[in-house]
Amino acid sequence: MSHRPNPGRVTSAKIVIAGGFGVGKTTLVGSVSEITPLTTEAIMTSAGVGVDDTRQVPGKTTTTVAMDFGRISIDRDLILYLFGTPGQTRFWFMWDELVRGAIGAVVLVDTRRLADCFAAIDFFEHRKLPYLVAINCFDGTQYHTAQDVRDALAISPEVPVVTCDARGRESTKQVLISLVEYVLSMRRTRQGIPA
């Protein structure tokens, strides 16, 4: 990965992790963070009945109410700060603040509930924030190809679609590296610099 504009200088970047309710955003941040992640998980109460659809995520008892925060050093000169968004629509008023200053976003998807990620994709496209789609293979099985997911989401051919296991550090680290490479590639293209 060639991202060293100034050798010896540490660069930091903010990345947003988004997606639908119960897709694995908190798990992803926790699996890759080299610090104890800050989470704002709260016990789901009766106030969420009829608001949060938990049928597809049985056993889920907590939910993110503000954000998740973690940090990973990709190598000695690149540090990524991760901000996980809340998945429920009633907390989306915080998204504008969470994306401020971000270089890009990961939209984590569960192919069993693909429609849950449409709002996140629309949000990033509207704000022209680079993003990639990461298919979370919950049980280690990929049920749909990346091309099938791309077609179902109707996203541009240049938007990367990758697979991951949000529980695995190396898997999620590869997703983050892919996003950084994509963002750098987009910036080079805009500046007319060959890849």
Phi, psi and chi 1 to 4 in degrees:
 res  aa     phi    psi   chi1   chi2   chi3   chi4
   1 MET       -  121.9 -172.3  165.8   96.6      -
   2 SER  -103.1   96.4  173.4      -      -      -
   3 HIS  -133.4   25.2   62.6  -91.9      -      -
   4 ARG  -103.0   81.0  -64.8 -175.6  176.6   96.8
   5 PRO   -68.7  -27.6   21.9  -27.2      -      -
   6 ASN  -141.9   95.5 -172.7   -5.6      -      -
   7 PRO   -53.8  140.2  -20.6   29.7      -      -
   8 GLY    88.0  -12.8      -      -      -      -
   9 ARG   -97.8  132.7 -177.1  174.3  153.1 -138.4
  10 VAL   -85.1  129.6  176.1      -      -      -
  11 THR  -110.6  138.9  -58.8      -      -      -
  12 SER  -121.5  151.6   62.2      -      -      -
  13 ALA  -144.9  149.4      -      -      -      -
  14 LYS  -102.4  132.3  178.2 -179.8 -177.5  179.0
  15 ILE  -127.5  138.0  -68.4  178.5      -      -
  16 VAL  -102.1  136.5  175.0      -      -      -
  17 ILE  -110.6  117.5  -48.3  -61.6      -      -
  18 ALA  -129.9  172.4      -      -      -      -
  19 GLY   151.1 -178.5      -      -      -      -
  20 GLY   -73.1  174.6      -      -      -      -
  21 PHE   -61.3  127.2  173.3   66.4      -      -
  22 GLY    73.8   20.3      -      -      -      -
  23 VAL   -84.9  -16.6   75.9      -      -      -
  24 GLY   116.5   19.2      -      -      -      -
  25 LYS   -63.9  -47.9  -62.0  176.1  -61.8  -67.0
  26 THR   -63.0  -40.1  -60.7      -      -      -
  27 THR   -62.8  -44.1  -59.6      -      -      -
  28 LEU   -60.4  -50.0 -174.5  148.2      -      -
  29 VAL   -59.8  -44.3  171.4      -      -      -
  30 GLY   -66.8  -33.3      -      -      -      -
  31 SER   -72.0  -27.2   74.1      -      -      -
  32 VAL  -109.4  -16.2   77.0      -      -      -
  33 SER   -69.5  134.2 -178.3      -      -      -
  34 GLU   -87.5   -4.9   61.4 -159.9   14.0      -
  35 ILE  -113.5  162.0   61.4  170.4      -      -
  36 THR   -64.1  118.4  -58.4      -      -      -
  37 PRO   -65.3  143.5    6.4   -5.7      -      -
  38 LEU   -84.5  123.1  165.5   68.7      -      -
  39 THR  -124.8  153.7   60.9      -      -      -
  40 THR  -118.9   49.3   56.5      -      -      -
  41 GLU   -74.8  136.2  -69.7  -80.8  -67.7      -
  42 ALA  -128.3  149.6      -      -      -      -
  43 ILE   -65.3  132.7  -59.6  -67.6      -      -
  44 MET   -72.0  132.3  -65.1  175.5   65.3      -
  45 THR  -114.7 -178.9   64.6      -      -      -
  46 SER   -64.1  -17.6   58.0      -      -      -
  47 ALA   -64.1  -24.3      -      -      -      -
  48 GLY   -86.7   -8.5      -      -      -      -
  49 VAL   -63.9  129.0  174.3      -      -      -
  50 GLY    84.6  -10.6      -      -      -      -
  51 VAL  -106.9  -49.7  177.9      -      -      -
  52 ASP   -96.6  122.3  -61.7  -33.1      -      -
  53 ASP   -86.1  103.2 -176.9    1.2      -      -
  54 THR   -99.8    7.2   58.7      -      -      -
  55 ARG   -59.9  -37.7  -69.8  173.3  -64.5 -175.7
  56 GLN   -86.4   -5.8  -63.9  -66.4  -35.2      -
  57 VAL  -129.2   63.4  -77.5      -      -      -
  58 PRO   -61.0  142.1   19.0  -26.1      -      -
  59 GLY    89.2   -6.2      -      -      -      -
  60 LYS   -75.0  120.8 -177.0  162.8  176.4   63.6
  61 THR  -117.1  -10.6   58.4      -      -      -
  62 THR  -126.1  163.0   61.3      -      -      -
  63 THR  -147.4  150.0 -172.6      -      -      -
  64 THR   -78.2  128.0  -59.7      -      -      -
  65 VAL  -109.6  -10.0  -66.2      -      -      -
  66 ALA  -136.6  -67.5      -      -      -      -
  67 MET  -168.5  166.7   68.5  172.0 -178.8      -
  68 ASP  -113.7  148.6  -62.3  -43.7      -      -
  69 PHE  -137.4  133.6  173.4   77.3      -      -
  70 GLY  -148.4  173.7      -      -      -      -
  71 ARG  -142.3  141.2 -178.0 -170.4   76.4 -157.5
  72 ILE  -140.1  136.8  178.8  173.0      -      -
  73 SER   -93.5  114.4  -60.2      -      -      -
  74 ILE   -70.4  -42.8  -64.4  -61.7      -      -
  75 ASP  -152.2 -168.5   59.2   26.9      -      -
  76 ARG   -67.8  -13.2   67.2  176.9  179.2 -114.0
  77 ASP  -120.8   12.5   64.9  -12.2      -      -
  78 LEU  -138.4  116.3  178.6   61.2      -      -
  79 ILE  -114.0  130.3  -61.8  170.7      -      -
  80 LEU  -107.6  132.6  -59.1  179.4      -      -
  81 TYR  -104.5  124.4  -67.3   98.9      -      -
  82 LEU  -105.2  130.9  -49.6  175.7      -      -
  83 PHE  -123.0  109.3  -71.2   79.1      -      -
  84 GLY   -87.7  131.9      -      -      -      -
  85 THR   -87.2  156.7   63.9      -      -      -
  86 PRO   -70.7  146.3   18.3  -22.3      -      -
  87 GLY   -88.0  -23.5      -      -      -      -
  88 GLN   -81.3  143.8  -57.7   93.6  -47.3      -
  89 THR   -60.4  -29.7   55.4      -      -      -
  90 ARG   -67.9  -13.3   70.4  178.1 -175.8  -92.8
  91 PHE  -105.3    6.1  -64.2  121.8      -      -
  92 TRP   -70.8  -11.4  -76.9   -0.9      -      -
  93 PHE   -62.5  -19.0   64.2   91.2      -      -
  94 MET   -84.7  -13.1  -68.0 -178.0  -82.5      -
  95 TRP   -61.0  -39.6  -80.2   40.0      -      -
  96 ASP   -57.4  -40.8  -77.2  -35.9      -      -
  97 GLU   -71.8  -39.5  -71.1  -58.2  -42.3      -
  98 LEU   -65.7  -32.0  -72.2  175.1      -      -
  99 VAL   -87.7  -10.5  -58.8      -      -      -
 100 ARG   -59.0  121.6 -170.0  179.0  -44.9  -88.3
 101 GLY    85.3    0.3      -      -      -      -
 102 ALA   -76.1  145.0      -      -      -      -
 103 ILE   -86.2  -20.8   64.1  159.8      -      -
 104 GLY  -178.0 -179.9      -      -      -      -
 105 ALA  -141.4  153.0      -      -      -      -
 106 VAL  -108.3  124.5  171.6      -      -      -
 107 VAL  -101.5  107.6  176.8      -      -      -
 108 LEU   -84.7  130.8 -164.5   59.1      -      -
 109 VAL  -126.1  148.9  -58.1      -      -      -
 110 ASP  -112.1  115.5  177.1   -9.2      -      -
 111 THR   -66.7  -14.1   56.5      -      -      -
 112 ARG   -75.5  -18.0  -60.4  168.6  -63.4 -175.6
 113 ARG  -138.3   55.6  -61.4  176.9  -68.9  127.3
 114 LEU   -60.5  -35.4 -154.1   52.8      -      -
 115 ALA   -60.9  -22.8      -      -      -      -
 116 ASP   -65.6  -17.6  -68.5   -4.5      -      -
 117 CYS   -99.0   -5.4   71.3      -      -      -
 118 PHE   -57.0  -42.6  -75.5  128.3      -      -
 119 ALA   -63.3  -40.2      -      -      -      -
 120 ALA   -65.1  -44.1      -      -      -      -
 121 ILE   -61.5  -46.1  -71.2  170.0      -      -
 122 ASP   -59.1  -41.8  -71.0  -14.8      -      -
 123 PHE   -58.9  -49.5 -178.3   87.5      -      -
 124 PHE   -71.6  -37.8  -61.5  125.8      -      -
 125 GLU   -64.1  -42.7  -74.3 -178.8  -10.7      -
 126 HIS   -61.5  -36.0  179.8   71.2      -      -
 127 ARG   -92.0    2.5  -77.7  156.2 -176.0   80.5
 128 LYS    56.2   35.9  -63.5 -177.8  179.0   14.0
 129 LEU   -93.6  122.3 -175.5   68.9      -      -
 130 PRO   -57.6  141.7  -18.4   28.0      -      -
 131 TYR  -147.2  161.2   68.8   93.3      -      -
 132 LEU  -127.6  160.4   66.9   68.1      -      -
 133 VAL  -103.7  126.8  171.8      -      -      -
 134 ALA  -115.1  116.8      -      -      -      -
 135 ILE   -82.1  116.3  -56.9  166.0      -      -
 136 ASN   -83.4  112.1 -168.5    3.3      -      -
 137 CYS   -89.3   88.8  -59.8      -      -      -
 138 PHE   -56.2  -47.2  -78.8   87.8      -      -
 139 ASP  -106.2   22.8   54.2    8.1      -      -
 140 GLY    79.8    4.3      -      -      -      -
 141 THR  -113.7  132.9  -56.1      -      -      -
 142 GLN   -98.9  113.0 -176.6  178.4  -14.1      -
 143 TYR   -83.6  -24.8  -66.0  101.6      -      -
 144 HIS  -133.2  145.5  -57.0  -78.7      -      -
 145 THR   -72.9  162.5   67.5      -      -      -
 146 ALA   -59.6  -38.5      -      -      -      -
 147 GLN   -66.4  -39.3 -171.6   59.0   48.7      -
 148 ASP   -60.7  -42.6  -70.3  -18.2      -      -
 149 VAL   -67.4  -43.4  171.3      -      -      -
 150 ARG   -56.5  -47.4  177.2 -176.7  -55.6  -73.5
 151 ASP   -63.7  -43.3  -67.1  -16.3      -      -
 152 ALA   -64.5  -34.7      -      -      -      -
 153 LEU   -87.7  -11.0  -63.1  175.5      -      -
 154 ALA    54.3   48.3      -      -      -      -
 155 ILE  -100.2  158.8   56.4  176.0      -      -
 156 SER   -60.1  150.5  -45.3      -      -      -
 157 PRO   -62.2  -26.3  -11.1   16.5      -      -
 158 GLU   -79.5  -15.3   68.1  -89.2    1.0      -
 159 VAL   -72.2  120.3  172.8      -      -      -
 160 PRO   -65.7  140.5  -17.7   29.2      -      -
 161 VAL  -123.2  118.3  177.8      -      -      -
 162 VAL  -126.1  166.7  -61.2      -      -      -
 163 THR  -111.4  156.2   59.1      -      -      -
 164 CYS  -158.8  168.5   73.2      -      -      -
 165 ASP  -118.2  108.2  179.2  -19.3      -      -
 166 ALA   -60.0  -14.9      -      -      -      -
 167 ARG   -83.8  -16.9  -59.0  166.3  -62.3 -179.0
 168 GLY  -100.6  124.5      -      -      -      -
 169 ARG   -57.3  -50.4  178.2  177.4  171.8   76.0
 170 GLU   -64.6  -37.5  -74.4  -52.6  -49.0      -
 171 SER   -64.0  -47.4 -180.0      -      -      -
 172 THR   -72.2  -32.3   54.7      -      -      -
 173 LYS   -62.1  -40.5 -174.6  176.0  177.7 -179.6
 174 GLN   -63.2  -36.9  -83.6  -50.5  125.2      -
 175 VAL   -61.3  -45.9  168.8      -      -      -
 176 LEU   -65.2  -41.0  -61.9  172.3      -      -
 177 ILE   -62.7  -42.4  -70.7  169.6      -      -
 178 SER   -59.9  -40.6  -65.5      -      -      -
 179 LEU   -64.7  -46.4  176.8   63.4      -      -
 180 VAL   -60.6  -43.6  170.5      -      -      -
 181 GLU   -62.8  -39.8  -70.9  174.6  -19.2      -
 182 TYR   -63.8  -45.1  174.1   55.9      -      -
 183 VAL   -62.1  -45.0  168.4      -      -      -
 184 LEU   -63.0  -40.0  -71.0  173.2      -      -
 185 SER   -62.7  -43.0  167.5      -      -      -
 186 MET   -62.2  -42.0  -72.8 -177.8   63.5      -
 187 ARG   -65.8  -40.5  -71.9 -178.2  178.5 -179.9
 188 ARG   -63.1  -42.0  -81.2 -170.3 -136.8  106.8
 189 THR   -62.4  -43.7  -60.1      -      -      -
 190 ARG   -63.0  -33.2  -80.2 -168.9 -141.5  130.2
 191 GLN   -89.1   -2.2  -64.4  171.0   -9.1      -
 192 GLY    75.7   22.0      -      -      -      -
 193 ILE   -93.6  128.8  -58.7  169.4      -      -
 194 PRO   -63.7  146.6   -0.2    3.0      -      -
 195 ALA   -68.6      -      -      -      -      -
